[in-house]
């Protein structure tokens, strides 16, 4: 009997240690803005995601993401708003919404039986006007013109994919690791704008980093060992959020395209 009890205690301790050592697995799902808010420098033209066709596509996306067995869903909203609106969504009292947090995040969380959706967004400065003003004053406009042209091509590609394809087609495009690897190019290029003690490009870049690493701080302060976390964020954030997760001890980055339907 003593041997059996000793073995049971050892198994229990081993199990507890294994749980404590289990990595936090995080899937960053870069999204486009489904509600056409028009708040970015460049914006995707999205049609009505509440249409039966798009709802079927979104259902397929969520069903496939659910295979990851999420224990925590986080999204690009402030914490209080996400919590309040998800409570209404779970009760069926939230009005229909085109927003991707509702369409993807809330739907996945409810399907996974989660009691809340965590808003991890943080406001941040985006001092682009200062970069633009310096570039114009110092004959460096072409730096920004070229950088913005590349972003416009990227955004047009999303609009075209959505127009002739599915929601998942766009999401798979946005979550292609090779594409994401170039996702910080615009901000890096702004480092060329400035001189001496006037460094508006560097100010923009560091402000962008600050916001994203505050967002990541919110994430890692929520997660615990063994969690399966799905994060829904505008795709422009993917590069830095993925970097943060990849470099975080005890964390493992999971590729969204391993789960998104083809």
Secondary structure, DSSP 8 states (H G I E B T S, - for coil): -HHHHHHHHHHHHHHHHHHHH--EEEEEEEE--TT----SSS------TTSHHHHHHHHHHHHHHGGG--SEEEESS-HHHHHHHHHHHHHT-S-----HIIIIIIHHHHHTT-S--EE--------HHHHHHHHHHTT-HHHHHHHHHHHHHHHHHHHHHHHHS-HHHHHHHHT-HHHHTTTTHHHHHGGGS-BTTB-HHHHHHHHHHHHHHHHHHHHHHH--TT-EEEEEEEGGGHHHHHHHHHHSTTEEEE-GGGTS--
